[in-house]
Amino acid sequence: MTRAALAIDLGGTDLRAAVVEATGRVAAFASTPTDAKGGPDAVIAQMVALLGQVRAETPEADIVGLGVGAPGPLDPDAGIVVDAPTLVGWRNVPLAAILSERLGVAVRLENDANAAALGEWRFGAGQGTQSLVFVTVSTGIGGGVIVDGHLLHGRRGLAGEIGHMAVSERPVRCACGGLGCWEAFASGTALAREASHLVASGGAPGIGRLAGSDPVTGRHVAEAARQGDGPALQLLDEEARWLGVGLTNLLHLYSPERLILGGGVGSLLPMIQERIRRTIGERAMAAFRDVPVVQAALGRNAGLVGAASLMLPEAS
Ligand SMILES: [Zn+2]
């Protein structure tokens, strides 16, 4: 028998399930589009069905429990999803208790970004460290903080909302309703916004050609930059500078051994690494400047593997 945990990654778009062995290996995987409008009962039924599927593929696994990564805010101790903005009807849902009763296994719940941080720490780019910050940059900016060998939770499990630290007095509105958040300047959405302004003003014809009649995205900018397009390189330079500003704050706050960058924009790290380093070099206190900024290793599996690690014996 191989020791393993069940895992769920509850997203607003996709619902994903896996059996994850104690080594971090994904032994079985299944996913389905989340019935986001169906309410908790419908989605919980989807979870039970997916878990049945992956369980059937791994009859030899000795299942120690189920770890669930779900959108925050949530209460990890009580196992309650407090309010999932991308899912209809998810208010104060005691998800851990419900799943535990249905499946007859112990269940632990964690914020999805924290789960991904745990995954990278235990099995990915953060292995061997005691302190790290995981930063995922895509539509928004999320993350998780590991300090002195444990995940930082804070009051009501809300610590580590790194995308919403204020980095500018410029009144740019963030998706959270705040002004000047890091996410409003450095997310993939922010990059796309700057790029589409530039295209609209005629300043980036190369990006405009790639996008055609579609809305301009960060992907178009990256593709143009790879072809050496000047305005695209300029936009990525600005993106990297904003990332460097926020990463410098994270260095000063948490003194991690490593900063781990994931998400769609994180995957561009080889193209923007140099500028990020330069920004950190200019802004961070000398003692922090040598901390490596590395790319996440687990991709989309980070959340699943991290959720499973909540139940695996050596989990923190
Ligand atoms: Zn915000």
Residues whose N, C-alpha, C, O or C-beta is under 5 A from the ligand:
A	BS01	ZN	G163 H164 C174 C176 G178 C181
